[in-house]
Amino acid sequence: MTDKGNPVSQTKTRTIVALSGVALLVFVAAVAAVVTIAVRDTNKPDPEITAYAHGKSVSVSPFLYCDLEVSKDRLSMGKCDSTQDISDMDIPPGSTVQLSLPKEIADAPWEILIGYRLPNNKANGDILTSQKPWRLSGKPERDEDPGWAKPLTVTIKTPANEHVRLAIMELHLPVPAQDENGNQGVINRGIWAIHTPEFDPALFS
């Protein structure tokens, strides 16, 4: 997005970093959950998510997916599949979007970036995270109820406003990272992307 303060724009920048500098990054095993759930069987196919909205469903392959390998006290980047696949879906205003996640994604720290196209070639965005998976579902009180387990299906209610049209959704798997100079940050080891007919690369880049 053109607005530098927009969360979708900021994470798009991290996407570019993940694609261009992936070989130089070493992941820090500071969070035990990352070690236990991020490393997968390399013989399995890359995980897909399923998106359902407005009476239709699509299977979403990863735009980017990287294996992680355990080496002593660190995680290192293994094989990366950079297919740059993007799924298309028509999602009118007011629609409820459901994203079905395989367990290996649902159990991991994830975030979903949501970009809306506004009138006069403007854009806005929102972020849904695994820490508060119910926030945009219409039932945000579930975030505060420990009786609700992490969902395998994430529900997102889009605004019922003809002037606020969903354009892009990206599910990311962020992981802590450290470069060769000791600088620490976060990059994405997995990205799944959905575009609607409202998507304009000039607004979401």
Number of C-alpha atoms within 10 A of each C-alpha: 21 14 16 9 11 15 17 27 21 14 18 16 12 16 18 14 14 21 16 10 11 18 14 12 17 19 23 19 20 13 10 8 12 20 17 12 15 21 16 14 9 13 6 7 7 16 16 15 18 15 21 18 17 14 7 10 14 15 15 19 21 25 20 22 22 23 19 24 18 16 9 7 11 14 23 19 18 15 13 16 15 14 11 14 15 16 18 16 19 16 23 21 17 16 18 19 19 17 20 19 18 14 14 13 21 17 17 18 17 20 20 21 20 21 28 23 21 16 10 7 9 13 22 23 21 14 17 19 16 19 12 15 22 22 20 18 18 13 11 13 11 16 17 10 9 8 8 10 9 18 15 15 18 21 21 20 16 21 16 13 10 11 13 19 25 27 27 25 22 22 24 26 19 19 20 18 21 16 16 9 6 9 8 15 14 15 25 25 23 26 25 23 22 23 19 17 14 17 19 16 9 9 18 21 15
